[in-house]
Amino acid sequence: MTRSAIDANRNLVLDLFARFDSGDIDAALELLHPDFVSHNPRVLHDPARTSGAQAFADFFRSPAGTALLAAGSDIRRVIADDALVAVHNRIGMPTGDLAAVDVFRVQDGLIAEHWDVVQPVPEQPANPHGMF
């Protein structure tokens, strides 16, 4: 894959974050591949009833998703390698900050898959290194 194609994948994912951060779920959906799959276990998805993109949108319209959108994301790092883009970000929830790594797979110029790992940021970590 060329450097420009990798950069395009990186920019696509950053555009997704920007659209979600603006609260425009419908605009974010435009960036998802028709066969989009989210591997987040909190995204309720029955493929016999709805698309992966619609399930993802439904999650962000739920109370948990609405809270995430309201918190926004503070992107700290982006790593792009071929069709995969990883975003290390801080989510400032009212109940305490979260550290997240979202991984996306791009196919045909659209986001086709999503994985994430999320954990609370401790107020008093066991080491001085921090999570960011």
PyMOL commands that set and color helices and strands:
alter all, ss='L'
color gray80, all
select helices_A, chain A and resi 3-21+25-29+52-61+63-71
alter helices_A, ss='H'
color red, helices_A
select strands_A, chain A and resi 32-38+74-81+84-93+96-107+110-120
alter strands_A, ss='S'
color yellow, strands_A
deselect
rebuild
show_as cartoon
